[in-house]
Amino acid sequence: MKLTQGVMAAVSAGMLIYAASVEMLAGDFIMDPSLWKSSVGKQALALVSLLVGAGAMAVIGCVFLTFPTPHSL
């Protein structure tokens, strides 16, 4: 029973994080007319910044996965 609740809570949290991320990205890249009218360089900088941020979060996640948790000590 507890395993099922944990899995369902994790799936629900993942869906909420995904929906929020898509909403933020759509607001910044699709719905923002000032970014449309800006130069290609500024648009490329925005995209590169997004990718660098996603990469940094992935690296941080991988680094913390290698650390032992308090329960495994």
JORA-V381610 format. One line per field, one symbol per residue. phi: phi as a letter, one per 40 degrees, with the letter a starting at -180 (. if undefined). psi: psi as a letter, one per 20 degrees, with the letter a starting at -180 (. if undefined). burial: 1 if it has 9 or more other C-alpha atoms within 8 Angstrom, else 0. Layout:
phi=???
psi=???
burial=???
//
This chain:
phi=.cccccccccccccccccccccccccccbbccccccccccccccccccccccccccccccccccccccccccc
psi=ghggggghhggggghgggggggggghhghgiohhhgirrhghghgggggghggggghgggghgihiqqqhhi.
burial=0000000000000000000000001111000100100000011000000000000000000000000000000
//
